[in-house]
């Protein structure tokens, strides 16, 4: 007797679709460059179990669809474009039950020439990127926005004391240390009508400001202060998740060379890192 098995979950899509959209105004050009993943769920079991491809939307078609939608509708921001893509696949294919679009915006800044922004010349803005995940199951649209790769460091205003110690503890307490991290932030909205671009700008500015001025007792302490401030400045947020690895700077021992290192020379280490993350949710008021 032939054994029968069931598929409990399946999805497929196109990943790493790159596009650059230039909008040519009379006086200057605007630029947005992004990477997109598209993932479909729905009635595709027969393709897996029977080799029946009649309901399969080719992933090459998904790629072309992104190009066409970007040309027809523009890319005002990640969230708007993600909604356009999600609605397209749900409207066109009734057997598709869930669509997820993941987006990364690779940031470019205008080059300054003579102290003024050049109208059509840009330089890459480091490793930071904006992110968004837009998904829908035909009943509810969910939008998550974020920032990835936001590298920050301060040379004072951070300590680490009074932590638990046992027989394996070698770390010494410190009142003042370098605090360095690369922030990954993701936030969920209360509804799908928020001003996404303005909200992201305010959140980014707030995260940087609080990181700079907060008197930190630990990375955890500063993370909560940053997340709480982000919820304060954007009423449309329901929750925010911050991931902040503690990227250590180790004091260089210069005594063998007859030199004193009074907190001036350090070695940045790539690994291991402390990994700190938390989700801070807006309390519901009855």
Helices and strands as residue ranges (DSSP letters): E 12-24, E 29-42, H 45-50, H 59-73, H 78-92, E 96-113, E 116-136, E 141-154, E 179-189, H 196-213, H 219-233, E 237-246, E 249-251, G 255-257, E 266-268, E 274-281
